[in-house]
Amino acid sequence: GQGPYGPGQQGPYGPSQQGPGSYGPSGQVSSVSASVSSAASRLSSPAASSRVSSTVSSLASSGPSDASVVSSALSNLVSQVSASQPGLSGCDVIVQALLELVSALVHILGSSSLGQVDYNGASYSAQRLSQALGNTLG
């Protein structure tokens, strides 16, 4: 529709122009989407299943709520994925490792009985994990 001051001005690049090549928003999204999709399909491989099981075991024994333990588990997964999939880009290795870590954490959550959940501490946990991951991933 038209506002009280008449039609709006058109932007300098036309109605819906995107930057060149894959630098625009949809190019980045489709690239990330393809990376996640590929990683998700690799999750069902025997090697990934083995890494997830090992991560579950490691996290369950060390305490999955400790940010440094989670960061260490991610670091191990990055090393293992990188060694077993030499053709993957650095980004794809990290996406794969993160999906395997999430799978392990979901398994632990699904097979444990939760007591009272502290909803207010979520931002603190996210901040600690962010710091630990920053140290791990450089």
C-alpha positions in Angstrom: 0.0 0.0 0.0 0.8 3.6 -0.1 1.7 5.5 3.1 0.4 9.0 4.0 3.4 10.6 2.2 3.0 8.8 -1.1 5.0 5.8 -2.3 8.4 5.2 -0.8 11.6 5.7 -2.6 13.2 2.7 -4.3 16.7 1.7 -3.1 19.7 2.3 -5.3 20.0 -1.3 -6.4 16.5 -1.9 -7.5 13.6 -3.7 -5.8 15.3 -6.9 -4.6 18.8 -7.1 -5.9 21.3 -9.2 -4.0 25.1 -8.8 -3.9 27.3 -10.7 -6.4 27.6 -14.4 -6.4 27.3 -16.2 -3.1 28.0 -13.1 -1.0 24.3 -12.2 -0.6 22.2 -13.6 2.2 20.6 -16.5 0.3 24.0 -17.6 -1.1 25.3 -18.0 2.5 22.2 -19.7 3.7 22.2 -22.2 0.9 25.9 -22.9 1.5 25.3 -23.5 5.2 22.2 -25.5 4.5 24.1 -27.8 2.1 26.9 -28.2 4.7 24.4 -29.1 7.4 22.5 -31.5 5.1 25.7 -33.3 4.1 26.8 -33.6 7.7 23.4 -34.9 8.8 23.5 -37.6 6.2 27.0 -38.6 7.5 25.6 -39.0 11.0 24.2 -42.4 10.1 27.7 -43.7 9.1 29.3 -46.4 11.4 32.2 -44.1 12.1 29.9 -41.2 13.2 27.9 -43.6 15.4 31.1 -44.8 17.0 32.2 -41.3 17.7 28.8 -40.3 19.1 28.8 -43.4 21.4 32.3 -42.6 22.6 31.3 -39.0 23.2 28.2 -40.0 25.2 30.4 -42.2 27.4 33.0 -39.5 27.9 30.4 -36.8 28.7 28.3 -39.0 30.9 31.3 -40.0 33.1 32.7 -36.4 33.3 29.6 -34.4 33.6 28.0 -32.9 30.5 27.1 -29.6 32.3 30.7 -28.6 32.6 31.6 -26.3 29.7 35.2 -27.3 29.6 34.2 -31.0 29.3 31.9 -30.2 26.5 34.6 -28.1 24.8 37.1 -30.9 25.2 34.6 -33.4 23.7 34.1 -31.0 20.7 37.8 -30.7 20.3 38.2 -34.5 20.2 35.4 -34.8 17.7 36.9 -32.2 15.4 40.3 -34.1 15.5 38.6 -37.4 14.8 36.3 -36.1 12.0 39.2 -34.3 10.4 41.4 -37.4 10.5 38.6 -39.7 9.1 37.3 -37.3 6.5 40.4 -35.6 5.0 38.4 -34.2 2.0 36.1 -32.1 4.2 36.7 -28.3 4.5 37.4 -26.9 7.9 33.9 -25.5 8.1 32.4 -28.9 7.2 34.5 -30.6 9.9 33.2 -28.3 12.5 29.6 -28.6 11.4 30.0 -32.4 11.5 31.6 -32.4 14.9 28.9 -30.0 16.3 26.1 -32.3 15.0 27.8 -35.3 16.6 28.2 -33.4 19.8 24.5 -32.4 19.7 23.5 -36.0 19.1 25.5 -37.1 22.1 23.9 -34.4 24.3 20.4 -35.2 23.1 21.0 -38.9 23.8 22.2 -38.1 27.3 19.2 -35.8 27.9 16.8 -38.4 26.5 18.1 -41.2 28.7 18.4 -39.4 32.0 15.8 -38.2 34.4 15.9 -34.5 34.9 15.3 -33.0 38.3 14.6 -29.4 38.7 15.8 -27.3 35.8 17.3 -23.9 36.5 15.9 -21.8 33.6 17.6 -18.6 34.8 21.1 -20.1 34.5 20.8 -20.8 30.7 22.5 -17.5 29.7 25.4 -18.2 32.1 25.8 -21.7 30.7 25.7 -20.4 27.1 28.3 -17.8 28.0 30.6 -20.3 29.6 30.2 -22.7 26.7 30.9 -19.8 24.2 34.1 -19.0 26.0 35.2 -22.6 26.1 34.4 -23.1 22.4 36.2 -19.9 21.6 39.4 -21.4 23.2 38.9 -24.7 21.5 38.1 -23.4 18.0 40.5 -20.5 18.1 
